[in-house]
Amino acid sequence: MEQDEKERQSFEVKLEHAKEILENLSNPELSLSDGMKKYQEGIAILQEATKMIEEAKLEYVRLQSHGEKQ
């Protein structure tokens, strides 16, 4: 998946993808190497989702403070 496509994914899609990875990690037949790759992918997705939440919080605070000034 291209980096631009990853950035365009919605928060909900990122969470769903992270859930799928978690399910894959629960598979006892998954090799250690594949498990580590999936784990790293999951961590990256969760970091992107966390960044989206932080940006949304900042936007909310900005809108709240802008509304109070009017």
C-alpha positions in Angstrom: 0.0 0.0 0.0 1.4 3.4 -1.0 2.1 5.9 1.8 -0.4 8.4 0.4 -3.1 5.7 0.6 -2.3 4.9 4.2 -2.6 8.6 5.1 -6.0 8.9 3.4 -7.5 6.0 5.4 -10.0 6.9 7.9 -9.5 6.4 11.6 -12.1 3.7 11.6 -10.4 1.8 8.7 -7.1 2.0 10.6 -8.7 0.5 13.8 -10.3 -2.2 11.8 -7.0 -3.1 10.1 -5.3 -3.1 13.6 -8.0 -5.5 14.8 -7.3 -7.8 11.8 -3.6 -7.8 12.6 -4.3 -8.6 16.2 -6.4 -11.6 15.1 -3.6 -12.7 12.8 -1.1 -12.5 15.7 -3.3 -14.9 17.6 -2.7 -17.6 15.0 -0.4 -20.2 16.6 0.8 -21.2 13.1 2.2 -17.8 12.4 6.0 -17.8 12.2 8.0 -15.6 14.4 9.3 -13.6 11.5 5.8 -13.0 10.1 4.5 -12.3 13.6 7.2 -9.6 14.0 6.3 -8.0 10.7 2.6 -8.0 11.6 3.4 -6.6 15.0 5.4 -3.7 13.5 2.7 -3.0 11.0 0.1 -2.9 13.7 2.2 -0.6 15.8 2.6 1.8 12.8 -1.1 1.8 12.2 -1.9 2.5 15.8 0.6 5.4 15.8 -1.1 6.8 12.7 -4.5 6.5 14.4 -3.2 8.1 17.6 -1.8 11.0 15.5 -5.3 11.4 13.9 -6.9 11.6 17.4 -4.3 14.2 18.6 -4.9 16.3 15.5 -8.7 16.1 16.0 -8.3 17.2 19.6 -6.2 20.2 18.6 -8.8 21.1 15.9 -11.6 20.8 18.5 -9.7 23.0 21.0 -9.0 25.5 18.2 -12.7 25.6 17.2 -13.8 25.9 20.8 -11.4 28.8 21.5 -12.4 30.5 18.3 -16.1 30.2 19.2 -15.5 31.7 22.7 -13.8 34.8 21.1 -16.9 35.7 19.1 
